[in-house]
């Protein structure tokens, strides 16, 4: 069973930065793509960023140029560096192991973190 533990959320002013981390137990981390999703109140959960085993990345248009996803397979840990944060980035952020792209759409994998709140407000 894979367990994912997130950290790094919080309250930040517009224009500020946060770095989210997600540590995974188990040995499957290095053989799957990983990603970050977010869900704002009243909205569907959406993919923010994903990174493959080989390091190829994919970003939602709304975060391109501001967010960076990375992974450290030796530490079974993934990261999301968020810069130039906006109020519309406010959401609960979830890490996910095993997302896959079919056609033009990404579908989440089976393993989720517990979620961490990110609030962007002055």
C-alpha positions as CSV (number, residue, x, y, z in Angstrom):
1,X,0.0,0.0,0.0
2,X,1.3,3.4,-1.0
3,X,1.0,6.3,1.4
4,X,1.5,9.9,0.4
5,X,2.2,12.6,2.9
6,X,2.0,16.2,1.8
7,X,3.4,19.4,3.4
8,X,4.1,23.0,2.6
9,X,0.7,24.6,2.2
10,X,-0.4,27.7,4.0
11,X,-1.5,31.3,3.6
12,X,0.5,33.6,1.3
13,X,0.0,37.0,-0.2
14,X,-0.6,37.5,-3.9
15,X,2.7,37.5,-5.7
16,X,4.3,35.2,-3.1
17,X,5.7,31.7,-3.3
18,X,5.2,28.4,-1.7
19,X,6.8,25.0,-2.1
20,X,4.7,21.8,-1.7
21,X,6.3,18.5,-1.0
22,X,4.9,15.0,-1.1
23,X,6.7,12.0,0.3
24,X,5.7,8.5,-0.7
25,X,6.2,5.2,1.1
26,X,6.8,2.1,-0.8
27,X,8.9,1.3,-3.9
28,X,6.5,2.2,-6.7
29,X,7.2,5.9,-6.8
30,X,10.1,5.7,-9.2
31,X,8.2,3.7,-11.8
32,X,5.2,5.9,-12.3
33,X,4.4,9.4,-13.4
34,X,3.4,11.7,-10.6
35,X,1.3,14.8,-10.5
36,X,-0.4,17.6,-8.5
37,X,-4.1,18.2,-8.6
38,X,-6.1,21.0,-7.0
39,X,-9.7,21.5,-6.1
40,X,-11.2,24.9,-5.3
41,X,-14.5,25.3,-3.5
42,X,-17.4,24.5,-5.9
43,X,-15.1,23.4,-8.7
44,X,-13.9,20.0,-10.0
45,X,-10.5,18.7,-9.2
46,X,-8.1,19.6,-11.9
47,X,-4.5,18.6,-12.9
48,X,-2.0,21.3,-12.1
49,X,1.2,19.6,-13.3
50,X,2.6,16.2,-14.0
51,X,6.0,14.7,-14.5
52,X,6.9,11.4,-16.1
53,X,9.5,8.9,-15.0
54,X,11.8,10.4,-17.6
55,X,11.3,13.9,-16.4
56,X,8.9,15.2,-19.1
57,X,6.5,17.8,-17.6
58,X,3.0,18.9,-18.4
59,X,1.3,22.0,-16.9
60,X,-2.2,23.5,-16.9
61,X,-2.3,26.6,-19.0
62,X,-3.2,28.7,-15.9
63,X,0.1,27.9,-14.1
64,X,2.6,27.7,-17.0
65,X,5.6,29.9,-16.3
66,X,4.7,30.2,-12.6
67,X,4.8,26.6,-11.2
68,X,7.5,24.0,-11.5
69,X,7.0,20.3,-10.8
70,X,10.0,18.1,-9.9
71,X,10.8,14.7,-8.4
72,X,13.6,13.1,-6.5
73,X,13.3,9.3,-7.0
74,X,16.0,8.6,-4.5
75,X,14.0,10.2,-1.8
76,X,10.5,9.1,-3.1
77,X,9.5,12.7,-3.0
78,X,7.8,15.1,-5.4
79,X,7.7,18.9,-5.3
80,X,5.6,21.8,-6.6
81,X,7.3,25.2,-6.6
82,X,4.6,27.9,-6.9
83,X,5.7,31.4,-7.7
84,X,3.8,34.6,-8.5
85,X,0.7,33.2,-6.7
86,X,-2.7,34.6,-7.5
87,X,-5.9,34.5,-5.6
88,X,-7.3,32.1,-8.1
89,X,-4.6,29.6,-7.1
90,X,-6.4,29.2,-3.8
91,X,-7.4,25.5,-3.4
92,X,-6.7,22.2,-1.7
93,X,-3.7,20.7,-3.5
94,X,-3.3,16.9,-3.8
95,X,-0.4,14.8,-4.9
96,X,-1.1,11.8,-7.0
97,X,0.9,8.8,-8.2
98,X,0.2,7.2,-11.5
99,X,-1.6,9.8,-13.6
100,X,-1.7,8.9,-17.3
101,X,-2.5,10.7,-20.5
102,X,-4.9,9.3,-23.0
103,X,-5.3,11.4,-26.1
104,X,-5.4,14.9,-24.9
105,X,-6.7,14.2,-21.4
106,X,-4.9,13.3,-18.2
107,X,-6.5,10.8,-15.8
108,X,-5.4,10.4,-12.1
109,X,-3.7,7.4,-10.7
110,X,-4.9,5.4,-7.8
111,X,-2.9,6.9,-5.0
112,X,-3.7,10.3,-3.4
113,X,-2.2,12.4,-0.7
114,X,-4.4,13.8,2.0
115,X,-4.5,17.3,0.6
116,X,-2.9,20.6,1.7
117,X,-4.7,23.9,1.7
118,X,-3.1,26.8,-0.2
119,X,-4.7,30.2,0.4
120,X,-3.6,33.3,-1.6
121,X,-5.0,36.4,0.0
122,X,-3.9,39.8,1.2
